[in-house]
Amino acid sequence: PTSSPTKFPVMTTPEPTISPTKAPDVGTSGPTLSPSMKPSVSDWPTSHPSGSPSLSGNPTSSPTKPPVVATPEPNTSPTKAPVVATSEPTKVPTQSPTVANPTTVPSKPSINQPTVSPSKTPSIQTSSPSKSPTTSPTDRTYPPTSSAAPSSRSSRLEYAGNDGSPSEAFPLGVCQGDCDRDDDCQGSLQCYQRWNNETVPGCLGGDYSKTDYCCDRPDNYLLYVGNDGDPAGKFPLDACEGDCDVDDECKGALVCQQRSGYTEVPGCEGIGKRGADYCRYPTSDYEYINIGTCETGADKWQGPASSADKSNLAVSFFVFGDTPYDHGCSTCNTCIGEDGNKEEDCSRYDCILKTTSMSELPVNNTCTYEGREYDCVKNGIIPYVNSKIASEDAAFVAHVGDILKGNITGTGNRRCTKSSFASRRDLFNNATNFLIVPGDNDWNECYGYNISSNTDPVREMWRDHFANMNSPFDQFSQDFPGVVGGGRPTIERQLTNPENFYFEYNSVAFFGLNSVVGSSYVKDIAPEDLNAVWVEQILNMSTCTIKSLVLMAHVEPSSDVDAKLNNYFNRCGSPLPTLFIHGNSHPKTYCMTKSGLTLTITVEAFQSSPLLVSIVRDPAGGDYFHVYDPDPSDSNENCPSLQPATPSPTAPPTPKPTHAPNTFGATYVPGDLQVSCDDGKLTLSKGMNCKLLTTEKQPIQYSNGTSSQEVMHARADGAGVIPHIDGGWYLVSNSEVGTGGGGVGTLRFDATGEVIGYERTLNGTSRNCGGGRSYWNTWISCEEDGDRGHCYEVDPYTKYTNQTKVVDQVSVSNIAIVFISRTGIMSFTARMSIF
């Protein structure tokens, strides 16, 4: 049907002593509580799964369980038994039926009753309807109807043929087999592939022949689609579809649930194919979420943040790179004379103002290239980082290479001098617990670099300033924060290549590697990639106690390093969360991409803020990577305004406040009523404000100057805020008008807070008082309507209103609903709301 019938029972009871004289012919399984044709993942907001948990119970275990029959008003029993339509109805009733009170209520329905396909809601016609909620708008029905609806047949499994024979049996109807593909089934039915004689959704009867049957599969029922991206048209996969190998093979924010045997897939029903992995919605606070798109077009990911008390934090640290370059400025250079002092006049060797070309600049020049970017690092970034380390918000800071502008002439970078390296060493020596790896601008692009050897004067000069025992960065200078365990890990350095380092802290392995752009001795000339040799040497000494790894380099290391990591994973039994951090590409905003358990961060450049990376540990197992950008604006060319952490005050405490203290970080003062709003009709706490949008029975004015076609509903009551995928939100609001005049109205706001839409999303109900927002971002609206009260699910995003399925246990005067846990367990309240 193009619109759903209104409230009615979906499960019958034994024949009552009062009419009707025959129980409605409704199956034991009843219609499913999840529509069979919900939008694809890409059409839904990331926080709203298409296979929403059932409203009748625990969604992860029994979403297809029917609700119990609603008890109608007395003396409204139909005089004729309701009849379940066995085919597409020609007319949908506009009023809901009632069912007489039975003498007894059985503990479970009879298993001998035939069922109806769970994808179709049976229409029940009665002679004495009560009231009729209707969806709005009327031209938006949900689920959408199929142009070729399958015929209604017995819902018991029936073997009708195979490979298109006999021809008169094909296409197959609901619960008929043997099908091989969806084309073998009528209309929108799907061929449900079975692997272990599992139950066919919506069908009765046992069949142990592994025959595949046509059915209207609920979206939350496991379905094996393919593997390794084949068939290509089916990938990426929807929720509860498999076989996936990594999260990238799942749509949107879905994650790939790795299974062994028939491991349960949260949010999905059925057992699926043995060992196959299925896509699902995140069910935990410890999940990665897609937060947008990187400049490269790749998906940008974010891990969970640490808790307020940092009890789940392994360690946090800052990282930045590709600075200071100091290119494009006019008077950015200083010189150091033979006596070690800076000279006033540096025009002789100034790389911007000089009259000679770069290739003519003397190799022994004393330019230090200290300009705007140098000043930004010195006066902005380093003080900010130091303050955060002092306040125990971070443990150390790392630079991923390129501390000078590179060479553009092809003759070798003549900025690689003792003067410039000393300038950068003295600059970074002001930072607490500072580490650095080489970049190509200050390594293999330097004038005099000898690729045939692992050493030359310029590389030894780099090592002396930034890595060797006589450099200030050989070891950490300060203990790590006490909140993560304190102490000071020892930094190990590769004997032949001390620029490569390693340390372990809280079971996190940190590597610094010499991986640069272009050819180098380390990866191209040495008998074996020296980075891979270093990684293997360290991991061979590990006893499989590492929980995650962080590898920092100017560019991502070679596949040889990946091979050494995989050897360790195989030896220890499973892959580990691994984070690669690199620079070089100079994005305006950072990017964190994801492939399985491997994540990659590309840092910003020039005058950008450092990134705070946190390794968050799930108490149930597993490390996650979270990134915080103190200055998320595109600030490559403008030094960000970074506020150092404020030290703890030494002044005596302030006097005890006369109102309730602000203990939750809000910007207003609860109870300090100073703000008058709407001509004095409202008095608000200090720091708050209000704006009158409309009044009941009046149109809502939109930000573009137009107004709503519908007027604001009367007697507005319980309400909730639901996010929209574009950054705006919905305000869903109940209407407590009685005698069928209630319902829900929804105001639509854009990301700036302006009203851009309004419509009624539930009509025909009475005295909608309270409600509650589900974890999958729908609104449950409840009627405070005596023994006729029911609760309805309203989805403002799709306009779908679950009006045919009663989610409460009995017909009572419902006030509100609260979700006790993320599994969808609900509690109803009759006289008060629970928060």
C-alpha positions in Angstrom: 0.0 0.0 0.0 1.1 3.5 -0.6 0.3 4.6 2.9 0.3 2.5 6.1 -3.0 1.7 7.9 -3.2 3.2 11.3 -2.8 1.6 14.7 -4.0 -1.9 15.0 -2.9 -5.1 16.7 -0.3 -7.1 14.9 -0.7 -10.3 16.9 -3.9 -12.1 17.6 -5.1 -13.8 20.8 -7.4 -16.8 21.2 -11.0 -16.3 20.1 -12.7 -14.0 22.6 -16.1 -14.7 24.1 -17.4 -11.5 22.7 -17.4 -10.6 19.0 -15.6 -10.8 16.7 -16.4 -14.5 16.4 -13.2 -15.2 14.6 -9.7 -14.1 15.4 -7.9 -12.0 12.8 -5.8 -14.2 10.6 -2.4 -12.7 11.4 0.8 -14.7 11.5 3.0 -15.3 14.5 5.9 -13.3 13.3 3.9 -10.2 12.3 5.3 -7.4 10.2 8.8 -6.5 11.0 9.5 -3.4 12.9 12.2 -2.2 10.5 11.0 -1.2 7.1 12.3 -3.4 4.3 13.2 -0.6 2.0 15.0 2.0 3.9 17.3 4.5 2.1 20.9 3.5 1.5 23.6 4.5 4.0 24.6 7.5 1.8 21.0 8.9 2.1 21.0 8.8 5.9 22.8 11.0 8.4 25.8 9.2 9.8 24.3 9.0 13.3 21.1 7.3 12.0 21.4 3.7 11.0 19.2 2.5 8.2 18.5 -0.7 10.2 17.3 1.1 13.3 16.8 -1.0 16.3 13.3 -2.3 16.9 11.1 -0.3 19.2 9.5 -3.4 20.7 12.6 -4.6 22.5 16.3 -5.2 22.3 17.3 -4.3 18.7 20.4 -6.4 18.6 18.6 -9.6 19.4 15.0 -9.5 18.3 14.1 -6.6 16.0 11.4 -8.6 14.3 9.5 -9.6 17.4 6.0 -8.2 17.2 4.5 -6.0 19.9 1.7 -7.3 21.9 -1.9 -6.5 21.0 -3.2 -3.1 22.2 -6.3 -3.1 24.4 -9.0 -1.0 22.9 -11.7 1.0 24.5 -14.6 -0.9 25.9 -17.8 -1.3 23.9 -16.1 -0.6 20.6 -15.7 -4.1 19.4 -16.3 -4.6 15.7 -19.4 -6.7 14.9 -17.4 -8.5 12.2 -14.1 -10.3 12.4 -11.2 -8.4 10.9 -9.9 -9.9 7.7 -6.3 -9.8 6.7 -5.9 -8.9 3.0 -4.0 -11.6 1.1 -3.0 -9.4 -1.8 -2.5 -5.7 -2.5 -5.5 -3.9 -1.1 -7.4 -1.6 -3.4 -8.2 0.8 -0.7 -6.4 1.5 2.5 -8.6 2.1 5.5 -8.2 5.6 7.0 -9.3 4.6 10.5 -7.8 2.1 12.9 -9.7 -1.0 13.9 -10.3 -2.2 17.4 -10.3 -5.6 18.8 -12.6 -7.0 21.5 -11.2 -7.7 24.9 -10.4 -11.4 25.0 -11.3 -13.5 28.0 -7.7 -14.7 28.4 -4.4 -13.7 27.0 -2.1 -16.6 26.1 1.6 -16.5 27.0 2.6 -17.0 23.4 0.8 -17.1 20.0 -0.2 -20.3 18.4 2.5 -21.6 16.1 0.0 -23.1 13.8 -1.3 -19.8 12.5 -0.1 -18.8 9.1 2.0 -15.7 8.8 2.1 -12.7 6.5 5.2 -11.5 4.8 7.0 -9.2 7.2 7.6 -6.7 4.5 3.9 -6.0 4.0 1.6 -4.5 6.6 -1.8 -6.3 6.4 -4.8 -4.1 6.2 -7.5 -4.9 8.7 -11.0 -3.7 7.9 -13.5 -3.2 10.6 -16.9 -1.7 11.0 -16.2 0.3 14.1 -13.0 2.3 13.8 -11.7 4.7 16.4 -9.2 7.3 15.2 -6.7 7.6 12.4 -3.2 9.0 12.6 -1.9 9.9 9.1 1.6 10.6 7.9 2.5 14.0 6.5 2.9 15.0 3.8 0.6 12.6 2.0 2.7 12.4 -1.1 5.7 11.0 0.8 4.8 7.4 1.7 7.3 5.2 3.4 8.4 2.7 2.6 8.1 3.4 -1.1 5.9 1.0 -3.1 7.2 -1.3 -5.8 6.0 -1.0 -9.3 5.9 -4.8 -9.5 4.7 -5.9 -6.1 5.2 -9.6 -5.4 2.2 -11.7 -5.1 1.1 -12.8 -1.7 1.6 -16.5 -1.2 2.0 -18.9 1.7 4.7 -17.8 4.1 5.8 -21.4 4.6 8.9 -22.4 2.8 8.0 -24.0 -0.5 10.3 -25.6 -3.1 8.9 -24.5 -6.5 11.7 -25.2 -8.9 15.2 -24.3 -9.9 17.1 -22.6 -12.7 13.9 -21.1 -14.0 12.1 -24.4 -14.3 9.2 -24.9 -14.4 8.8 -21.6 -16.1 5.3 -21.0 -14.7 6.8 -20.9 -11.2 9.2 -18.1 -12.0 9.6 -15.5 -10.9 9.2 -17.0 -7.4 7.0 -15.6 -4.7 7.7 -14.9 -1.1 9.2 -17.9 0.7 9.6 -19.9 -2.5 12.8 -21.5 -3.8 15.2 -22.4 -5.3 16.5 -19.0 -6.4 20.0 -18.1 -7.5 19.7 -14.4 -7.9 17.3 -11.5 -7.1 16.0 -11.7 -10.7 14.5 -15.1 -9.9 12.2 -13.4 -7.4 9.1 -11.3 -7.9 9.1 -7.5 -7.6 11.3 -6.3 -4.8 11.9 -9.7 -3.2 15.5 -10.7 -2.6 17.1 -14.1 -3.1 18.2 -15.0 0.4 21.4 -17.1 0.1 21.8 -19.6 2.9 24.9 -21.2 4.1 23.9 -23.3 7.1 20.2 -23.9 6.8 19.5 -20.7 8.7 16.0 -19.4 9.0 14.7 -17.4 6.1 13.4 -14.1 7.4 9.6 -13.9 7.4 9.1 -17.6 6.5 8.0 -20.7 8.4 9.1 -24.3 8.2 12.4 -26.1 8.3 14.5 -26.9 5.3 17.9 -28.6 5.6 18.8 -28.7 1.9 20.5 -25.3 1.8 17.9 -24.2 -0.7 17.8 -20.4 -1.3 14.5 -18.7 -1.0 12.9 -15.5 -2.1 11.9 -13.2 0.8 11.5 -9.6 1.8 14.7 -9.4 3.9 14.7 -6.8 6.6 17.6 -4.4 6.4 19.1 -5.7 9.6 19.2 -9.4 8.5 22.7 -10.6 7.6 23.2 -11.0 3.8 26.2 -12.3 2.0 26.7 -10.2 -1.1 30.2 -11.0 -2.3 33.9 -10.7 -1.4 37.0 -8.7 -2.4 34.9 -6.0 -4.1 33.1 -8.5 -6.4 30.5 -7.8 -7.7 31.7 -4.3 -8.0 28.2 -2.8 -8.2 27.5 -4.1 -4.7 30.5 -2.5 -3.0 30.8 -0.6 -0.7 28.4 -2.6 1.3 25.3 -1.6 3.3 24.7 -2.4 7.0 24.5 -6.1 7.7 26.0 -7.0 4.3 29.2 -9.0 3.8 31.9 -10.1 3.1 34.0 -7.1 4.0 37.7 -7.1 4.8 38.2 -3.5 5.9 36.0 -0.5 6.9 36.6 1.1 3.5 34.5 -1.7 1.9 31.5 -0.5 4.0 29.4 2.6 3.2 29.8 5.9 5.1 30.5 5.5 8.8 29.9 1.7 8.8 32.6 -0.5 10.2 33.6 -4.0 9.2 32.8 -6.5 12.0 35.5 -9.2 11.9 34.1 -12.6 12.8 35.2 -16.1 13.7 32.6 -18.7 12.8 29.2 -17.3 13.6 30.1 -14.4 15.8 27.2 -12.1 16.5 27.1 -8.9 14.5 25.7 -6.1 16.7 22.6 -4.6 15.3 22.0 -7.4 12.8 19.9 -10.6 12.8 20.7 -14.0 11.4 23.9 -16.0 11.5 25.2 -15.3 8.0 28.0 -17.2 6.3 30.5 -18.9 8.5 33.6 -16.8 8.9 32.3 -14.0 6.7 32.7 -10.4 8.0 29.8 -8.0 7.8 29.3 -4.2 7.8 27.6 -2.7 10.8 26.9 0.6 12.5 29.3 1.7 15.3 27.9 0.5 18.6 30.5 1.8 21.0 32.0 5.0 22.1 35.3 3.5 20.9 34.8 3.7 17.1 36.2 5.8 14.3 33.8 8.2 12.6 34.0 9.9 9.2 34.1 13.7 9.8 34.4 14.9 6.2 36.7 14.9 3.3 40.4 15.8 3.0 41.8 18.1 0.4 42.9 15.1 -1.5 39.3 13.8 -1.7 39.9 11.0 0.8 37.6 10.4 3.8 38.8 12.1 6.9 38.4 10.1 10.1 38.4 10.8 13.8 38.9 8.5 16.8 37.3 8.7 20.2 38.5 11.4 22.6 39.8 10.6 26.0 37.6 10.8 29.1 37.6 13.9 31.3 39.7 12.2 33.9 42.0 10.8 31.2 41.6 7.3 32.7 41.5 5.9 29.2 44.5 7.9 27.9 47.7 6.1 27.1 49.6 9.2 26.0 49.2 12.5 24.2 51.8 14.4 22.2 52.2 17.3 19.7 53.4 17.0 16.1 54.1 19.5 13.4 56.5 19.9 10.4 57.6 21.7 7.3 58.6 24.9 9.2 60.2 27.3 9.5 60.7 27.8 5.7 60.7 31.6 5.6 60.2 31.9 1.9 58.5 34.8 0.2 59.6 37.5 2.7 61.8 40.5 2.0 64.0 41.0 5.0 63.9 37.6 6.7 67.5 36.6 7.0 70.2 37.3 9.5 73.9 36.5 9.4 76.4 35.2 11.9 79.9 36.5 11.7 83.1 34.6 12.5 82.9 35.9 16.0 79.5 34.2 16.5 77.5 37.4 16.7 74.7 38.4 14.4 75.7 41.1 11.9 73.5 44.1 11.2 74.0 44.1 7.4 73.2 40.8 5.8 72.4 42.0 2.3 75.6 40.4 1.1 74.2 36.9 1.7 70.5 37.6 1.8 68.7 34.9 -0.2 65.9 37.3 -1.1 67.5 40.7 -1.6 70.9 39.5 -3.0 71.7 40.3 -6.6 73.4 37.0 -7.2 71.6 33.7 -7.9 71.1 30.9 -5.4 73.8 28.9 -7.0 76.3 31.7 -6.5 75.7 31.9 -2.7 78.8 30.8 -0.9 78.6 27.4 0.6 80.0 28.8 3.8 77.4 31.5 4.1 76.2 32.4 7.5 72.5 33.1 6.7 70.2 31.8 9.4 66.9 32.3 7.5 65.0 33.6 10.5 61.8 35.3 9.4 58.0 35.3 9.9 57.8 31.5 10.2 60.7 31.4 12.5 59.1 34.0 14.7 55.8 32.1 14.7 57.5 28.9 15.9 59.5 30.8 18.5 56.8 33.1 19.9 53.7 31.1 19.2 54.0 27.4 18.7 56.7 26.6 21.3 55.3 28.6 24.2 51.9 27.0 23.5 53.3 23.5 23.4 55.4 24.0 26.6 52.4 25.3 28.5 50.4 22.2 27.5 53.2 19.9 28.6 53.6 21.8 31.9 49.8 21.4 32.5 50.1 17.6 31.7 48.0 17.8 28.6 50.9 16.4 26.5 54.1 14.4 27.0 56.4 15.5 24.1 56.5 17.3 20.7 57.8 15.9 17.4 58.8 17.6 14.2 58.5 15.5 11.0 61.2 17.2 8.9 62.0 20.1 6.6 63.3 22.9 8.8 64.5 25.0 5.8 63.2 26.0 2.4 64.2 23.4 -0.2 66.4 23.7 -3.2 64.8 24.7 -6.5 67.9 25.0 -8.7 69.0 21.4 -8.9 72.5 22.2 -7.7 71.9 21.3 -4.0 70.4 23.3 -1.2 73.0 25.8 0.0 70.9 26.7 3.0 72.2 23.5 4.7 74.9 25.2 6.7 76.2 25.2 10.2 74.7 28.6 10.8 71.2 27.6 9.7 71.3 24.2 11.6 72.5 26.0 14.7 69.7 28.5 14.4 67.1 25.7 14.3 68.8 23.7 17.1 68.7 26.8 19.4 65.1 27.4 18.4 63.9 23.9 19.1 65.9 23.7 22.3 63.4 26.0 23.8 60.7 23.3 23.4 60.2 20.7 26.1 60.8 17.0 25.2 61.5 17.8 21.5 62.2 15.2 18.8 62.9 15.5 15.1 63.4 13.4 12.0 65.1 14.6 8.7 63.3 16.1 5.8 64.6 16.1 2.2 65.2 19.9 2.3 67.7 19.4 5.1 69.0 16.0 4.2 69.4 14.5 0.7 68.7 17.8 -1.1 71.6 19.5 0.7 74.6 20.7 -1.3 77.3 18.1 -0.9 75.0 15.1 -0.2 76.8 11.9 -1.2 74.2 9.2 -2.0 76.9 6.5 -2.3 77.7 6.7 1.4 75.8 6.6 4.6 77.7 9.6 5.8 79.1 13.0 4.6 79.9 16.3 6.2 76.3 17.7 5.9 74.6 14.6 7.3 77.0 14.5 10.2 76.3 18.1 10.8 72.6 17.3 11.0 73.2 14.4 13.3 75.4 16.5 15.6 72.8 19.2 15.9 69.6 17.0 16.3 70.4 13.3 17.1 73.8 12.5 18.5 74.6 12.3 22.1 76.0 15.8 22.1 72.7 17.2 20.8 70.0 18.5 23.2 67.4 16.1 21.7 69.2 12.8 22.3 66.9 12.1 25.4 63.8 13.6 27.0 64.5 16.3 29.4 61.3 16.1 31.5 59.1 13.3 33.0 55.8 12.5 31.2 52.5 13.6 32.8 51.6 11.8 36.0 48.1 11.3 34.8 49.3 8.7 32.2 51.9 7.2 34.6 54.7 9.7 34.7 58.3 8.6 34.3 60.7 9.3 31.4 61.2 6.6 28.7 64.6 6.0 27.3 65.2 6.9 23.6 67.0 4.2 21.7 68.9 5.3 18.5 70.1 3.2 15.6 73.9 2.9 15.8 74.6 3.5 12.1 71.7 6.1 11.7 71.1 7.9 14.9 68.4 10.0 13.3 66.3 6.8 13.6 64.9 6.5 17.1 62.6 4.4 19.2 61.0 4.4 22.6 58.1 2.6 24.2 55.6 4.1 26.7 52.4 2.5 28.1 52.7 -0.3 25.6 52.8 2.1 22.6 55.8 1.7 20.3 57.1 5.0 18.9 59.5 5.1 15.9 61.2 8.0 14.2 62.4 7.1 10.7 64.6 8.6 8.0 62.1 8.5 5.1 62.5 11.4 2.7 61.3 12.5 -0.8 63.7 11.4 -3.6 66.6 9.0 -3.7 68.6 8.4 -0.6 71.2 6.0 0.7 68.9 4.7 3.4 66.3 3.1 1.1 68.0 3.1 -2.4 71.7 2.2 -1.9 72.1 0.4 1.3 71.9 -3.5 1.0 68.6 -3.3 2.8 66.3 -0.5 3.7 67.8 0.8 6.9 64.5 1.9 8.2 63.2 -1.6 7.8 66.3 -3.0 9.5 65.7 -0.7 12.5 62.0 -1.6 12.8 62.8 -5.3 12.6 65.6 -5.1 15.1 63.4 -3.4 17.7 60.3 -5.7 17.2 62.4 -8.8 17.3 63.2 -7.9 20.9 59.5 -7.4 21.7 57.6 -10.1 23.6 54.2 -9.2 22.0 53.3 -6.7 24.7 52.9 -3.8 22.3 49.3 -2.5 21.9 49.7 0.1 19.2 52.5 1.7 17.1 53.2 5.2 15.9 55.7 5.8 13.1 56.9 9.3 12.3 58.8 10.3 9.2 58.8 13.1 6.6 57.0 10.8 4.1 55.5 7.3 4.5 58.2 4.6 4.7 58.7 2.0 2.0 56.8 -1.3 1.8 59.8 -3.0 3.3 58.9 -1.4 6.6 55.3 -2.7 6.2 56.6 -6.2 5.7 58.5 -6.0 9.0 55.4 -4.8 10.8 53.4 -7.7 9.3 56.0 -10.2 10.4 55.6 -9.0 13.9 51.8 -9.1 13.7 51.9 -12.6 12.4 54.2 -13.7 15.2 52.0 -12.1 17.8 48.7 -13.3 16.4 46.9 -10.3 15.1 47.4 -6.8 13.5 47.7 -3.8 15.8 46.5 -0.3 15.5 49.2 1.6 13.6 49.5 5.3 13.0 51.8 6.8 10.4 52.5 10.6 10.8 54.2 12.5 8.0 54.5 15.9 6.4 55.7 17.1 3.0 52.4 17.7 1.1 51.6 21.0 3.0 47.8 20.8 3.3 46.0 23.8 4.7 44.2 21.5 7.1 45.4 18.2 8.5 44.0 14.9 7.3 43.7 11.5 9.0 42.9 8.7 6.6 42.1 5.1 7.5 42.6 1.6 6.1 41.6 -1.1 8.4 43.6 -0.7 11.6 46.2 1.6 9.9 45.7 5.3 10.1 47.8 8.1 8.5 48.0 11.7 9.5 49.3 14.4 7.2 50.4 17.4 9.2 50.0 21.0 8.1 53.0 23.3 7.2 54.5 26.8 7.6 52.6 28.9 10.1 50.1 26.3 11.3 49.4 25.1 14.8 50.8 21.8 16.0 48.4 18.8 16.2 47.6 17.2 19.5 47.5 13.4 19.0 46.0 11.2 21.7 46.2 7.5 22.0 42.9 6.4 23.7 42.6 2.9 25.1 39.3 1.1 25.2 39.0 -0.7 28.5 37.6 -3.6 26.6 40.7 -3.8 24.4 42.1 -1.8 21.5 43.9 1.6 21.0 42.4 4.5 19.0 43.9 7.7 17.7 42.3 11.1 18.2 43.5 14.4 16.7 42.9 17.9 18.0 43.8 20.9 16.0 44.1 24.0 18.2 43.5 26.2 15.2 41.3 24.5 12.6 41.2 27.5 10.2 43.4 27.5 7.1 46.3 29.3 8.7 49.3 28.2 6.8 50.3 31.8 6.0 49.1 33.4 9.2 50.5 32.5 12.6 47.6 31.2 14.7 46.7 32.8 18.0 47.4 30.0 20.4 46.6 30.6 24.0 49.0 29.0 26.4 47.5 26.9 29.2 46.7 29.1 32.2 48.7 28.1 35.2 46.9 27.1 38.4 45.9 30.3 40.3 47.7 31.0 43.6 45.2 33.5 44.8 42.8 32.5 47.6 39.5 30.9 46.5 36.6 33.1 45.5 33.7 33.6 48.0 31.0 31.0 48.0 28.4 31.8 45.2 24.9 32.6 46.2 23.5 30.5 43.3 24.1 27.0 42.0 27.7 26.7 40.8 28.5 26.1 37.2 29.9 22.6 37.2 29.4 21.5 33.7 31.4 24.0 31.6 28.4 26.1 30.3 28.8 29.7 29.6 25.8 30.9 31.5 25.1 31.1 35.2 22.1 28.9 36.2 19.7 30.6 38.5 21.1 34.1 38.0 17.9 35.5 36.4 19.0 38.7 34.8 17.9 38.5 31.1 14.4 39.7 30.1 13.2 38.2 26.8 10.1 38.6 24.6 8.9 41.8 26.2 9.4 40.4 29.6 7.4 37.2 29.1 10.5 35.2 29.8 13.2 35.7 32.4 16.4 33.8 31.7 19.7 33.1 33.4 22.7 35.3 32.8 24.4 34.4 29.6 21.3 33.1 27.8 19.1 34.6 25.2 15.9 33.8 23.2 14.2 34.7 20.0 10.4 34.3 19.4 10.0 32.1 16.3 6.2 31.9 16.2 3.1 31.3 18.3 0.5 28.6 18.0 -1.8 28.6 15.0 0.5 31.1 13.3 2.8 30.5 10.2 6.5 30.3 10.9 8.7 33.0 9.3 11.7 31.6 7.4 15.1 33.2 7.1 14.6 33.8 3.4 11.5 36.0 4.0 8.9 33.3 3.2 6.7 31.5 5.7 5.4 28.0 6.3 2.3 26.8 4.6 1.2 25.0 7.8 0.6 26.9 11.0 2.4 26.1 14.3 0.7 23.4 16.2 -1.1 24.2 19.4 -0.3 23.2 22.9 3.3 22.5 22.2 4.8 20.1 24.8 7.6 17.6 25.0 10.4 18.2 22.4 13.8 17.0 21.3 16.7 18.1 19.1 17.9 15.8 16.3 21.0 16.6 14.2 20.9 16.8 10.4 23.6 15.6 8.2 24.3 19.1 6.8 25.2 20.5 10.3 21.7 21.9 11.0 19.1 20.2 13.2 15.4 19.5 13.7 13.3 20.5 16.7 10.6 17.9 17.1 7.7 19.1 19.3 4.6 17.3 20.6 1.2 18.8 20.4 -1.1 18.0 23.4 -4.3 18.7 21.6 -7.0 16.0 22.4 -9.6 14.2 20.3 -7.3 13.4 17.4 -5.9 16.9 17.0 -2.5 16.2 18.5 0.7 14.9 17.0 4.2 16.2 16.2 5.4 19.3 14.4 9.0 19.6 13.2 11.0 22.8 12.8 14.1 22.6 10.6 17.1 24.8 11.4 20.2 25.3 9.2 23.7 25.2 10.6 23.6 28.9 11.6 20.4 28.5 13.7 18.0 30.0 11.2 14.6 28.4 10.7 14.2 27.1 7.1 11.3 24.7 7.3 8.3 23.4 9.3 5.8 20.6 8.8 3.6 18.3 10.8 5.2 14.8 10.9 2.6 13.0 13.0 -1.2 13.7 12.8 -4.4 12.2 14.2 -3.2 11.3 17.7 -4.3 12.8 21.0 -2.7 14.6 23.9 0.9 13.9 22.8 2.6 14.9 26.0 6.2 13.6 26.5 8.5 11.4 24.6 12.2 10.7 24.1 14.9 10.7 21.5 16.3 7.3 20.4 19.9 6.5 20.1 19.4 6.3 16.3 18.0 9.9 16.2 14.3 9.4 15.9 11.6 10.8 18.2 9.2 8.7 20.2 6.0 10.6 20.9 3.7 9.4 23.6 0.0 10.0 24.1 -1.3 10.9 27.6 -4.7 9.6 26.6 -6.0 7.2 29.3 -6.2 3.6 28.3 -6.0 4.6 24.6 -2.5 6.0 24.9 0.2 4.7 22.6 3.8 5.7 21.5 4.9 6.4 18.0 8.3 6.6 16.3 8.8 9.7 14.1 11.8 10.2 11.9 12.1 13.8 10.8 14.8 13.1 8.3 13.0 10.6 6.1 9.5 11.7 7.2 8.8 8.0 8.1 6.3 7.6 10.9 6.0 4.2 12.5 2.2 4.5 13.2 1.2 0.9 12.7 3.4 -0.6 15.4 2.6 0.1 19.0 5.9 0.1 20.9 4.5 0.1 24.4 3.5 -3.0 26.4 -0.1 -2.0 27.1 -2.5 0.8 26.3 -2.0 3.3 29.1 -1.7 7.0 29.7 1.9 7.3 28.5 3.9 10.4 29.4 7.4 9.8 28.3 9.9 7.2 27.2 13.6 6.8 28.1 16.2 4.6 26.5 18.1 2.8 29.2 21.0 1.6 27.1 22.4 1.7 23.5 20.9 -1.7 22.9 17.5 0.0 22.7 15.9 -1.1 26.0 13.1 1.2 26.8 11.3 2.3 29.9 7.9 3.9 29.9 6.7 6.4 32.5 3.1 7.2 33.3 3.5 10.3 35.4 7.0 11.7 35.1 10.0 11.9 32.7 13.3 10.1 33.4 16.6 11.6 32.5 
